[in-house]
Amino acid sequence: MSNFAPPARYDLPWKNALTHAFRDFMTFFFADLAGQIDWSKRPRFRDKELAGINFGDAPHGVVADKLVEVSLRNGGVQWVLIHIEVQAQHDAALARRVLDYNYRIFKEYGQPVASLVLLADDDPRWRPQAFHNKVLGTVMGISFVTAKLLDYVGRTDTLLASHNPFALVTLAHLRTQQAHRDPDELYAAKWQLTKLLYQHGWRKQRIIMLFNVINWMMALPVPYQRRYWQAVVQMEKERNMKLLNPLEQMFLDDGLKKGLKQGLVRGLEEGLERGRREGAALLLERQLVQRFGPLSQTTRKKLSMASMEQIGAWSDALAEAQSLKQVFV
């Protein structure tokens, strides 16, 4: 058995947190820009359109990529687009790619595009903010705004006290990096952050979202994850709030039984993953039925066989879809 924790899973946690609490994200990392947005008009996620603009394969280290339509308070422009990247690894091509993305989105929509990058890597010296070419009197390029997660390393007390959910997401990311896959250190940090969920008076939906962020991002070896689940179940009883849905609990139990029976830890791991995937599929199915009515057998089968990545993409598309067909495009 490995003495190291599995690689961290940054992509889905950041995407879910951004979708759930975009205004909090802007307020936390880009406060000056957030003050210029008219929040009385609900931001519109345009991730489906973003996926349709051909950028090729996912760039190295990008864990979240969002396109959001917002209105500004000054009324000078009816609406603008904000393109957000969360970059988890040093990438020398980042600045040039921001220029490329910004131009392609502008060309597609003919509207102003703001490019914002959250640098979530572990190199304190890497802070790209521009890309320019100048030749024979011609200047081409872009300057963009960045925020750096490492700037919050020495502000743990402030993050712990903050009511903004992205303070907790930031702590989860930084603690995961700092643990360097040491399971004891990672477990202690994961359990501390999980207990913090109840100290801010957040509504149930937000608590569950942040619980999923912590659980998915801070991946533990199976024995440590088993210990974590047992602690979560006990906390559920004490707090009278279900963090695990019934399907997750069922497959957790099945995984435990399988693992014990076979003398293998893989049974538990498979049970946990299957429970989370089928729980997500069940939630999406319920939302689809509420929006579009009863689903066909073909659609139900499609949901049951989908990966977590597919379910996440369909959930994002649901927000703007006008028909069931548009969800699955």
N, C-alpha and C positions, 0 to 999 in steps of 0.2 A: 504494500500500500504506500502511495506517495506521501511524503511528509509536507508537501506543498498544497496550498489551495488551488483550485482550478483557475484558469485565466479569468480576469474580471469581465463582466458583461456590461458594457457602458451604453450600447446603442439603444436598446428598447427602453431602459429607464429614462434616459434623457428625452427621447421622443415623447413618451407618455407624459412626463412632467411638463414639457413645453406645451403640449396640446391642452393639458388640464389647466395650467395656470400661466398663460402667456403674459398677462399683465404683470404678475408677480416677478416673472423672469426679467422683463424689461425694467421694472422698478429696482430690482436687486442689482443687476449688472450694468444697466445703462440708464441710470436715473434721470440724467439731463434730457435724454432723448424721450424717455417715457413721459416727461412733463409736456412735451410738444404734441402728444397724441390726444385726440378727442375720444376719450374712453366711453362717452355716452353712446357712441356708435360701435356696435359689437365687431371686433376684428373677425376677419374671414380667412380661414386657412385654405390655401390654394395648392395643397400638396399634390393633388391629382394632376393639375396643370404642370406643376414643377416636374413630376415624373415624365410627362409627355415631352418636355424639352430635352433633347438628346445630349446628355453630358457624358455618355460612355459609361464605363465601369465605375463603381464607387471609388473615390479617391482614397489614398492611403491615410488611415487614421481618422476619417470622418465618421462620427458616431451619431450625428443628428443633422438633418438638413431640412429646413422649414421655409416656406414662403407664405407670408401673411399680408393680407390687405388691410390697411388702416386709413383713417381720416385724420387730418391734422387740425389743431385748434385754431390756427391762424386763418384757415379757410382759403389760403392761396392756391391750394391744389385740392381737387375734389377727393382724390384718394392716392395713396402711394403704396408701394410694395416693400416689405422688409424681408430680405433674404438672410437667414440665420444659419450659421454653421457652428457646430461644436466639434472642435478638432482635438483629438486625444493624443496625437503623436506629432513630433517634429516632422514637418514636411517642407522641404525647400521650395516646392512648387506652389505653396499655398497662395502667396500674394498674386501671382500670375493667374491662378485659377479663379480667384475672387474677381479679377478683372473680366475674365472670360464669362463667368456666370452672370455678373452684373450686366454685361452688354447683351448677352443672349436673352435674358429676361426682359430688359428694356426693349430690345428689338421685337420680342413676341407681343408685348402689351402696349408699347408706346407710352409708358408711364414712368415717372421717376422711381428708381430702385435704390434703397439703402442697404448696404452690405454690412452685417455685423458678425463678428467672429468671437466666439468664446474659446480661448486657448486653454485646454485642459490637460496639457502635456506636463512632463516633469523637468523641463529645462527652463530655469528662471531667466536665462539670457535671451531666449528666443521670443521676440515680440514684433513680428512683421505687421506693418501698417500701411504699406504702399507698394505699388509697382509702376514704374515709369520708364518710357523709352523717349529719348530725345535725339533727333538726327536732322541736320539740315534745316533747322528752324521749326521742325515739327515735333510737338510733344504729345505723346499718347500715354495714358495710364490711369491710375485710380489711387485714391487715398481712402482708407476705410477705418472703422472704429473697432477696437478689440477690447476684451476684458480678459484677465488672467487669473485662473483659479489659484495658482500658487501665491498670489498676493493676499489670500485669506488664511494662509498657514498660521501666522502668528496672531490670529484673531479668533481663536477657538471660543473664548468666553462670550464674545459678541455674537458669534454664530449660534451658540447654544441658547442664547437668550432671545434671538430674533424670532419674530412671529412670521416672517416670510418663509414659505415652504422651501425656497431655493437655498436658504441657509442650511437646511437639513440635507438637501441634495448635494450641496457643495461639500459638507462634512463627510457624507458617504463616499463621495469620489476621492477626496483627499485622504481619508483614513484607509481606503482600499489601496491607493498608491503607496502610502507610508508603510503598510503592513508587508509589502514585498512578498505576498503570498504566504506569509507565516500564519498558519491556521489559528494558533492561540491568540495572537494579536488581533487578527481579523474577526474572530468570534467575539472577543470582548468589545470591540468597537461596534460590531453589528448589533449586539444585544443592547448596548448603551443607547444607540440611536433608536432602536425599536421601542424602548421604554419611554423615550422622549416624545413619542407620537401623541401621548395623552396630556401633555403639559401645556398645550397652547389653546385648548378649547376649540380645535378645528372640528368641522362637521365630519360626519362619518365617511362621506365620499372622499374627502381629502386625506383622511387618516389611512384609508385603504389604498389610495393611490401611492402615498409615500411609503407605506409598508411594502408594496410591490416593488417600488424603486429600490429600497434598501435590500430586499430579499434577492431580487434579480441581480443587482449590481455587485453585491458583496458575496460572491460565490464561495461556498465552503466545501471541503471534502465531506463525503457522505456521513461519516460518524459525527462530525461536528454539526452538520446540517440536521441530523436526526435529533441531536441534543437541542438545537435551536428550535425545531418544530415542537418538541415537547414543552419547551419554555413558553412558546407562543400559545399553545393550547391552554396551558395553565393561566397565562395572562388573560386570555379570552374569557375564562371563567370568572376571574377576579374583576375584570372591567365590564363584563356583560356586553361584549361587542365581538361579533364574528369577523375575524380577519380572513379566515379560510372559508371559501364557499363549500357547499356539501360535496361537490364532485372532487375538489382538491382533498378534502378530508378522507373521502372514500378511497381515492387512489393512494393517498399517503398510507392509510392502513394496509391496503393491498401490497404496497411496496415494502412496508416493514415485514409483513408476513412472508412475502416471497424471499426477501433478503435473509431472514432468519432461517427459513426452511432450507434454502440452498447453501447457506453459509457464505453468501456473497453479498457485497455491498451494492452491486449493480442493480439488484432488484429494487432497492429503495430509490436509487437515483432515477430509474425508469418510471417508477410509480409517481415520484414528485413531478417529473417533466410531463408525464401523460396527464396528471391531474390538472396542472396549470394550463396546458393546451386545451383540454376538453372543457375546463371551466371558462376559458376565454371564448371558445366557440359557442358555448351555451348562452353566454351573455350577449354575444353578437346576434345569435339567432333570435333571442327575445326582442332585441332592439329592431331587427328587421321586420319581425311580425307586427310590432307596434306601428311601424312606419308604412309598411306595404301590404299587410294582411298575411294570411296563411302562406307558407312556403311549399314549393313543390318537393317531391321526393328527391329529385335531382339536386336541388339547391341544398337540401339538408345533408345529402351525401357529400356534396362538395365541402360543406362546412366541417363535417366529421373527419375528413381526410386532410384538411388544411394544416400547414405548418404555423408556428407562432408568428413568423414573419408575414405570411399571407393574411392571417387574421388581423394583425396590426394594420396592414395596408388597407384592408377592407373597412376596418373600423374608422380609419382616418377619412376614407372616401365617403362614408355614410353621412358625415356632417353636411356635405354639400350636394349629395346625390338627390336627384329628383325622381329617380326610378330605381328599381332593383337591379336593372341591367347596368346602370352607371356605377353601382357599387363594385361590381365584379369586373369592370373593364380593366 
